[in-house]
Amino acid sequence: MPALLRRYGVLLLLLVLVASLPLALPSNYHVRIATLVWISALVVMGLNLLMGYAGQVSLGHAGFFGIGAYAVAILPAHLGVPPLLAFLLGVAAAGLLAFVVGRPILRLKGYYLAVATLGFGILVAMVLQNEMVWTGGPDGMTVPRLELMGVRLRSPMTWYWISGGTLLLGMLLAIHLIESPTGRALRAIHDSEIAARVAGIDAPQAKLAAFVISAVYAAVGGGLLAWVNGLVTPDMAGFLHSIELVAMAVLGGLGSLLGSVLGAAVLVLLPQLLTLFHEYEQLVLGLVMMLAMIFLRAGIVPSIAARLGWRAA
């Protein structure tokens, strides 16, 4: 029982939070903000598997997010593909592209890897912005609403439960991945790729698997956000969004699934709370992030866990 609690304790905590939070949300606006937190947390969780466990930097992850988002917009609007099938095709396309692009990119290390992934993200954003016939250009395009059994899903609370349920499923899969031989191989690569290779670990294959899985998480989040907003724009795949995702992962704590959720919550909620400062909003946000990194260098969750003598989840 203690072993199961250690393994699934974070998942249980998140389940309780997702199930009970609607009782404290006073309006649809707050429900929407919570939905954005769950979607962002899902994407950051996938990115954390790549950065926190495999030790590989990605500064273009929003590109995969944009692929998932635009798939549910372009395929139904231009090709008549059912929205749910378009979503699955977008996720598959992101995973396939990550597999093709990841093989050469992941041979690079450090700054070179960061610049290569950055170039990939910029390339995707440029395609989405310039192919106006298909994507609507800089203004984006509307997204056909998802229908299940003849019912059009529009209610904010409906999307809250869908995004929350998807996040729980994503965390469950992440936990099993981390505890699997692949997860142990990723941790070994993170500590020392040379030592991992000596131990017989196929480092390129393990890194590629982490890259593809993180791309799939991002595409799923992109598709969900496209449905929630009813609109997609090239900014979803932009450089700033990629940096925001990395900031969420680092702020919450690399190598911590709970940190992925907390980091996403902080950077989604803080701008809403700081609107009181009007023109000083960005200044205060930057200051808060700087202070968090100065005093909680390993990220919020690992730093607090270390000070309390707990094992970071």
C-alpha positions, -999 to +999 in steps of 0.1 A: +000+000+000+027+026+008+044+018-025+011+024-044+006+056-025+041+068-034+035+059-070+000+073-075-003+098-046+002+128-070-025+114-093-049+109-064-042+145-052-049+158-087-081+137-090-094+152-058-086+187-070-102+183-104-133+168-089-138+193-061-126+226-077-160+233-096-176+236-062-155+267-055-157+283-090-183+311-090-187+318-127-180+305-162-151+328-164-133+310-136-143+277-151-126+287-183-094+298-165-093+264-147-097+247-181-068+267-195-047+255-165-055+219-171-047+221-208-014+240-202-005+215-175-010+186-199+014+202-225+040+211-199+038+175-185+048+162-219+076+188-222+088+179-187+092+142-198+116+155-224+135+182-204+132+170-168+137+132-174+156+129-207+175+162-202+168+174-238+159+211-244+131+221-267+124+258-276+100+250-304+074+229-287+046+252-295+050+241-331+035+207-322+008+225-302+000+245-333-002+214-354-028+198-331-048+231-329-049+237-367-057+201-375-092+205-358-097+237-378-083+229-413-094+193-418-131+198-410-134+232-427-115+224-460-117+186-463-149+177-445-132+155-420-152+148-388-138+169-359-129+140-337-111+122-365-093+155-374-081+157-338-067+122-339-051+128-373-035+160-359-020+142-329-007+114-352+008+140-376+026+157-347+039+124-335+051+114-370+067+148-376+085+146-342+098+112-352+111+124-386+125+157-373+138+142-340+161+117-355+186+143-368+179+171-343+184+149-312+220+141-323+228+177-313+235+187-277+232+218-256+228+251-273+228+235-308+198+214-299+180+244-284+186+264-316+175+235-338+142+231-320+137+268-320+141+268-358+115+241-361+090+260-340+096+292-360+092+273-393+058+259-383+046+293-371+057+309-405+038+282-425+007+288-404+010+325-409+017+326-446-005+298-460-035+322-459-058+300-481-056+271-457-049+287-423-065+322-426-031+339-422-023+361-392-060+364-383-064+327-379-096+308-385-127+296-367-129+260-354-160+238-360-175+228-327-171+192-316-203+171-316-207+138-298-239+118-305-256+148-320-248+171-290-226+201-297-201+207-269-201+243-260-206+246-222-175+258-203-181+232-176-182+204-202-147+214-215-136+217-179-143+180-173-129+170-207-096+189-201-094+177-165-100+141-175-074+143-202-049+157-178-055+129-153-051+103-181-019+121-193-005+120-157-014+083-154+004+075-186+034+096-176+037+078-142+037+044-160+063+057-185+086+070-157+084+037-138+090+017-170+124+006-184+121+035-209+117+059-180+147+045-161+167+048-193+157+084-197+168+092-161+201+075-168+206+095-200+198+127-180+225+119-154+251+108-180+246+098-216+280+083-218+274+061-187+240+051-201+255+040-234+282+020-215+253+003-196+238-008-229+210+018-232+201+029-267+203+066-259+192+079-294+161+057-294+151+066-258+155+103-265+135+100-297+107+082-278+106+111-253+105+137-281+076+119-298+056+114-266+061+151-256+050+162-291+018+140-288+010+157-254+014+191-270-008+183-300-035+169-277-034+202-257-035+222-289-066+204-302-084+209-269-076+246-267-087+251-303-121+236-294-124+256-262-116+289-279-134+282-311-105+300-329-069+293-338-041+318-346-004+314-356+005+327-321-004+292-308+028+279-325+048+311-319+082+314-302+067+333-272+044+304-265+073+279-266+092+300-241+061+302-219+058+264-219+095+261-210+090+287-182+061+267-168+082+235-167+112+252-151+092+272-126+072+242-114+103+220-113+119+199-140+115+162-133+083+167-113+048+159-126+032+179-098+056+207-107+042+207-143+007+213-130+018+239-105+040+258-130+012+259-155-012+272-128+011+299-117+018+313-152-019+311-162-033+326-130-007+353-123-015+374-154-052+373-144-044+384-108-019+411-119-045+429-141-049+452-111-015+467-118-025+476-153+006+490-171+030+474-145+015+439-151+045+425-171+070+441-147+055+425-117+051+391-135+088+392-144+098+401-109+078+373-094+094+348-117+129+361-110+123+359-072+109+323-076+140+312-095+164+329-070+149+314-039+135+282-054+163+273-078+152+237-085+116+248-092+087+253-068+079+217-061+114+201-058+127+231-037+098+229-012+100+191-011+137+192-004+133+218+024+105+197+040+125+165+036+100+150+011+107+131-021+097+153-051+068+137-069 
